[in-house]
């Protein structure tokens, strides 16, 4: 396909009907051509943006010096319009997938999965590769950009989520412009390649705490020698070994739930976070499966 034909076809999709999330009405509605076009342009330029982020994070003067860290944090803080993600458990992500698949609303693509955009842009690969789960109008955009995305069912999407959980990846419900109506993807993130996750680990920006947080039963904890899997599984550094048990810095827990399923002593479970701050973007009652 020549560039002119591709551009014409892509432009036609911009002015078609596309489904998006409306936080104000807690329902789906049509996405306008301006929003779709802006996000389409972001999709086209995303690989270059990721390469620039990766370059910045490879500069020791930015990551290893006090002034550099302050500069990096200032840039991250000013980049509020780029994708930020709410961190959720696999069950919460499945609840969101079910809500997307089952709710009434405008017609259009709802779920598409393709190769991780960070891995593809940086040409650095880890399994599973096909883990970039675009949703709603995002599924339309990335599917029609011919980047290797395919439309999938809710059951297929949930199977991929579980594979990602087993691989130690964190689910992030991503949206642009700090608005749930710009929600377009469920990212499955690692700490080595994923650009937003790496930015968070350096700056504390781009990831938000989800509606759940871990609770730890010290009496059931087997300690590092007999288990200790939570230390390796947690991307956020919540856990550390101490004597015969594991100590938690609960302030660092964003609620991914990775430590729950590999705890040999069954010492952990997720509880509702009392100070969840993102109901105005993606409501906790949907994520926690409490829809009326």
SULVENQUI-V491740 format. One record per residue. N is the residue number from 1. PHI is phi in degrees with one decimal (NA if undefined). PSI is psi in whole degrees, -180 to 180 (999 if undefined). OMEGA is omega in radians with two decimals (999 if undefined). Layout:
n = [N & N]
phi = [PHI & PHI]
psi = [PSI & PSI]
omega = [OMEGA & OMEGA]
//
This chain:
n = [1 & 2 & 3 & 4 & 5 & 6 & 7 & 8 & 9 & 10 & 11 & 12 & 13 & 14 & 15 & 16 & 17 & 18 & 19 & 20 & 21 & 22 & 23 & 24 & 25 & 26 & 27 & 28 & 29 & 30 & 31 & 32 & 33 & 34 & 35 & 36 & 37 & 38 & 39 & 40 & 41 & 42 & 43 & 44 & 45 & 46 & 47 & 48 & 49 & 50 & 51 & 52 & 53 & 54 & 55 & 56 & 57 & 58 & 59 & 60 & 61 & 62 & 63 & 64 & 65 & 66 & 67 & 68 & 69 & 70 & 71 & 72 & 73 & 74 & 75 & 76 & 77 & 78 & 79 & 80 & 81 & 82 & 83 & 84 & 85 & 86 & 87 & 88 & 89 & 90 & 91 & 92 & 93 & 94 & 95 & 96 & 97 & 98 & 99 & 100 & 101 & 102 & 103 & 104 & 105 & 106 & 107 & 108 & 109 & 110 & 111 & 112 & 113 & 114 & 115 & 116 & 117 & 118 & 119 & 120 & 121 & 122 & 123 & 124 & 125 & 126 & 127 & 128 & 129 & 130 & 131 & 132 & 133 & 134 & 135 & 136 & 137 & 138 & 139 & 140 & 141 & 142 & 143 & 144 & 145 & 146 & 147 & 148 & 149 & 150 & 151 & 152 & 153 & 154 & 155 & 156 & 157 & 158 & 159 & 160 & 161 & 162 & 163 & 164 & 165 & 166 & 167 & 168 & 169 & 170 & 171 & 172 & 173 & 174 & 175 & 176 & 177 & 178 & 179 & 180 & 181 & 182 & 183 & 184 & 185 & 186 & 187 & 188 & 189 & 190 & 191 & 192 & 193 & 194 & 195 & 196 & 197 & 198 & 199 & 200 & 201 & 202 & 203 & 204 & 205 & 206 & 207 & 208 & 209 & 210 & 211 & 212 & 213 & 214 & 215 & 216 & 217 & 218 & 219 & 220 & 221 & 222 & 223 & 224 & 225 & 226 & 227 & 228 & 229 & 230 & 231 & 232 & 233 & 234 & 235 & 236 & 237 & 238 & 239 & 240 & 241 & 242 & 243 & 244 & 245 & 246 & 247 & 248 & 249 & 250 & 251 & 252 & 253 & 254 & 255 & 256 & 257 & 258 & 259 & 260 & 261 & 262 & 263 & 264 & 265 & 266 & 267 & 268 & 269 & 270 & 271 & 272 & 273 & 274 & 275 & 276 & 277 & 278 & 279 & 280 & 281 & 282 & 283 & 284 & 285 & 286 & 287 & 288 & 289 & 290 & 291 & 292]
phi = [NA & -75.7 & -63.9 & -65.5 & -63.3 & -60.8 & -64.8 & -63.5 & -63.6 & -64.3 & -63.1 & -61.0 & -67.5 & -59.9 & -96.6 & -86.6 & -83.0 & -137.7 & -94.9 & -135.6 & -97.3 & -113.8 & -59.8 & -62.7 & -94.0 & 50.5 & -155.0 & -97.4 & -149.0 & -73.2 & -89.6 & -72.1 & -63.6 & -68.1 & -60.4 & -62.7 & -65.5 & -61.5 & -73.3 & -60.5 & -64.9 & -63.3 & -59.0 & -68.3 & -91.9 & -56.6 & -57.0 & -65.4 & -60.1 & -65.3 & -64.6 & -66.3 & -63.3 & -61.0 & -60.9 & -61.2 & -73.7 & -92.1 & -90.5 & -62.2 & -67.2 & -92.9 & -97.6 & -118.6 & -120.6 & -61.3 & -64.9 & -61.4 & -63.0 & -64.7 & -65.4 & -61.9 & -67.0 & -64.3 & -63.7 & -62.9 & -65.6 & -78.1 & -92.5 & -64.7 & -81.4 & -77.3 & -59.3 & -121.1 & -126.3 & -87.7 & -85.9 & -135.3 & -74.8 & -62.3 & -63.5 & -64.1 & -64.0 & -64.5 & -61.4 & -67.9 & -60.7 & -60.5 & -62.4 & -62.3 & -74.7 & -99.1 & -75.8 & -75.7 & 161.6 & -57.5 & -76.0 & 146.5 & -61.3 & -121.4 & -140.6 & -144.5 & -125.2 & -145.8 & -64.8 & -51.2 & -67.4 & -66.8 & -62.9 & -67.3 & -66.7 & -95.9 & 53.8 & -128.9 & -124.1 & -140.1 & -79.3 & -75.1 & -82.0 & -85.8 & -139.6 & -84.5 & -102.4 & -79.9 & -131.4 & 54.0 & -65.0 & -62.9 & -63.8 & -61.0 & -61.5 & -72.9 & -65.7 & -84.6 & -82.4 & 56.2 & -106.9 & 93.3 & -87.3 & -133.2 & -70.4 & -133.2 & -82.2 & -61.4 & -66.0 & -64.1 & -62.5 & -67.9 & -63.1 & -65.7 & -58.5 & -68.0 & -62.1 & -66.3 & -60.2 & -60.6 & -81.8 & 83.4 & -95.9 & -99.4 & -85.4 & -129.2 & -84.3 & -95.6 & -146.0 & -99.7 & 55.6 & 57.0 & -128.6 & -59.6 & -69.6 & -100.5 & -66.8 & -140.3 & -159.0 & -106.2 & -83.7 & -119.3 & -106.7 & -115.2 & -95.9 & -100.6 & -116.1 & -56.6 & -65.8 & -59.7 & -65.8 & -65.4 & -62.5 & -60.6 & -65.3 & -90.8 & -124.5 & 78.7 & -113.5 & 87.6 & -118.7 & -119.2 & -66.5 & -83.7 & -78.6 & -129.7 & -143.7 & -78.0 & -119.7 & -116.6 & -99.8 & -59.7 & -66.6 & -97.7 & -69.7 & -88.6 & 83.2 & -67.1 & -66.3 & -93.0 & -145.0 & 72.7 & -64.8 & -62.9 & -65.5 & -74.7 & -75.1 & -82.3 & -70.1 & -90.7 & 69.6 & -71.5 & -107.0 & -148.4 & -75.6 & -149.5 & 54.3 & -98.5 & -132.2 & -115.0 & -99.2 & -117.8 & -100.6 & -63.3 & -65.4 & -86.6 & -74.2 & -97.9 & 92.0 & -79.2 & 80.4 & -63.5 & -76.3 & -70.0 & -76.3 & -110.7 & -77.4 & -65.4 & -88.5 & 61.0 & -86.9 & -131.2 & -153.8 & -94.6 & -124.9 & -70.9 & -77.9 & -73.2 & -113.6 & -60.6 & -107.0 & -126.4 & -61.1 & -75.8 & -110.8 & -137.8 & -65.1 & -66.2 & -64.0 & -75.4 & -64.2 & -93.2 & 69.5 & -111.6 & -64.5 & -83.6]
psi = [127 & 166 & -36 & -46 & -43 & -43 & -41 & -45 & -43 & -40 & -37 & -38 & -33 & -38 & 10 & 177 & 136 & 147 & 135 & 171 & 135 & 101 & -35 & -42 & -6 & 48 & 176 & 149 & 171 & 139 & 132 & 161 & -30 & -50 & -44 & -43 & -42 & -44 & -32 & -44 & -37 & -43 & -38 & -39 & -6 & -43 & -41 & -42 & -44 & -38 & -39 & -41 & -45 & -41 & -46 & -41 & -12 & -5 & 111 & -28 & -21 & -33 & -20 & 4 & 154 & -47 & -42 & -43 & -40 & -40 & -44 & -42 & -38 & -42 & -44 & -41 & -37 & -13 & 45 & -22 & -16 & 167 & 130 & 149 & 140 & 126 & 129 & 161 & 168 & -40 & -42 & -41 & -39 & -40 & -39 & -41 & -46 & -42 & -44 & -43 & -31 & -18 & 147 & 156 & -172 & 151 & 157 & 172 & 145 & -34 & 131 & 143 & 137 & -178 & 142 & 123 & -32 & -46 & -41 & -42 & -37 & -6 & 44 & 127 & 141 & 146 & 149 & 144 & -47 & 90 & 1 & 104 & 93 & 147 & 154 & -132 & -23 & -36 & -40 & -49 & -53 & -30 & -43 & -6 & 0 & 49 & 16 & 16 & 149 & 144 & 138 & 160 & 170 & -41 & -40 & -42 & -42 & -35 & -40 & -41 & -43 & -38 & -41 & -41 & -46 & -32 & -1 & 26 & 149 & 133 & 129 & 122 & 104 & 141 & 153 & 165 & 25 & 26 & 130 & -25 & -12 & 17 & 128 & -8 & 149 & 106 & 147 & 104 & 144 & 173 & -5 & -34 & -41 & 119 & -50 & -38 & -43 & -38 & -42 & -44 & -25 & -29 & -18 & 12 & 160 & -15 & 139 & 147 & 134 & -172 & 2 & 158 & 153 & 146 & 134 & 128 & 102 & -34 & -24 & -10 & 132 & -8 & 174 & -39 & -38 & -19 & -95 & 10 & -28 & -31 & -44 & -34 & -29 & 116 & -28 & 2 & 34 & -34 & 145 & 151 & 140 & 112 & -121 & 5 & -176 & 131 & 146 & 139 & 89 & -19 & -24 & -12 & 120 & -4 & 35 & -28 & 9 & -32 & -15 & -48 & -14 & 9 & 109 & -29 & -3 & 36 & 0 & 147 & 164 & 141 & 165 & 132 & 125 & -25 & 37 & 127 & 12 & 28 & -29 & -6 & -57 & 111 & 142 & -31 & -30 & -46 & -32 & 6 & 34 & 31 & 141 & 999]
omega = [3.13 & -3.04 & -3.12 & 3.13 & 3.12 & 3.14 & 3.13 & 3.13 & 3.13 & 3.12 & 3.09 & 3.11 & 3.13 & -3.07 & 3.03 & 3.10 & 3.13 & -3.06 & 3.10 & -3.11 & 3.09 & -3.13 & -3.09 & 3.13 & -3.05 & -3.11 & 3.13 & 3.09 & 3.14 & 3.06 & -3.13 & -3.10 & -3.13 & 3.11 & -3.13 & -3.11 & 3.13 & -3.11 & 3.05 & 3.11 & 3.07 & 3.12 & 3.13 & -3.05 & -3.04 & 3.14 & 3.12 & 3.12 & -3.13 & 3.10 & 3.11 & 3.10 & 3.14 & 3.10 & -3.13 & -3.11 & 3.11 & -3.13 & -3.08 & 3.13 & 3.09 & -3.04 & -3.00 & 3.10 & -3.10 & 3.14 & 3.13 & 3.13 & 3.10 & 3.11 & -3.14 & 3.13 & 3.12 & 3.11 & 3.13 & -3.13 & -3.13 & -3.11 & -3.07 & -3.07 & 3.11 & -3.09 & 2.99 & -3.02 & 2.98 & -3.09 & -3.07 & 3.03 & 3.10 & 3.13 & 3.12 & 3.10 & 3.09 & 3.10 & 3.12 & 3.09 & 3.13 & 3.14 & 3.12 & -3.05 & -2.98 & -3.05 & 3.05 & 3.11 & 3.14 & 3.11 & 3.11 & 3.12 & 3.14 & -3.09 & 3.04 & -3.11 & 3.13 & 3.13 & -3.14 & -3.05 & 3.09 & -3.13 & -3.11 & -3.12 & -3.06 & -3.12 & 3.04 & -2.91 & 2.97 & 3.07 & -0.12 & -3.10 & -3.10 & -3.03 & 3.12 & -2.97 & 3.14 & -3.07 & 3.05 & -3.07 & 3.04 & 3.09 & 3.08 & -3.05 & -3.02 & 3.07 & -3.07 & 3.03 & 3.10 & -3.12 & 3.10 & 3.12 & 3.06 & 3.10 & -3.10 & 3.07 & 3.10 & -3.12 & 3.08 & 3.14 & -3.13 & 3.07 & 3.10 & 3.10 & 3.14 & 3.06 & 3.13 & 3.09 & 3.13 & -3.13 & 3.11 & 3.13 & -3.09 & 3.11 & 3.11 & 3.08 & -2.96 & 3.05 & 3.13 & 3.07 & 3.10 & -3.07 & 3.09 & -3.14 & 3.05 & 3.11 & -3.01 & -3.04 & 2.89 & 3.11 & 3.06 & -2.79 & 2.99 & -3.07 & -3.05 & -3.06 & -3.05 & -3.08 & 3.13 & 3.12 & 3.14 & 3.07 & 3.13 & -3.09 & 3.10 & -2.96 & -3.04 & -3.13 & 3.04 & 3.00 & 3.09 & 3.10 & 3.13 & -3.03 & 3.14 & 3.10 & -3.06 & 2.95 & -3.02 & 3.10 & -3.08 & -3.09 & -3.13 & -3.08 & -3.12 & 3.13 & -3.04 & -3.05 & -3.09 & -3.13 & 3.08 & -3.11 & -3.12 & -3.14 & -3.13 & -3.04 & -3.02 & 3.11 & -2.98 & 3.08 & -3.12 & -2.94 & 3.01 & -3.11 & 3.08 & -3.11 & -3.09 & -3.07 & 3.09 & 3.08 & -3.13 & 2.89 & -2.97 & 3.12 & -3.13 & -3.06 & 3.10 & 3.01 & -3.13 & 3.12 & -3.12 & -3.07 & -3.02 & -2.95 & -3.14 & 3.12 & -3.07 & -3.12 & -3.08 & -3.04 & -3.02 & 2.95 & -3.12 & 3.05 & -3.14 & 3.08 & -3.06 & -3.06 & 3.06 & -2.97 & -2.97 & 3.06 & -3.13 & 3.10 & 3.02 & -2.98 & 3.14 & -3.11 & 3.07 & -3.11 & -3.12 & 3.09 & -3.11 & 3.14 & 3.12 & 999]
//
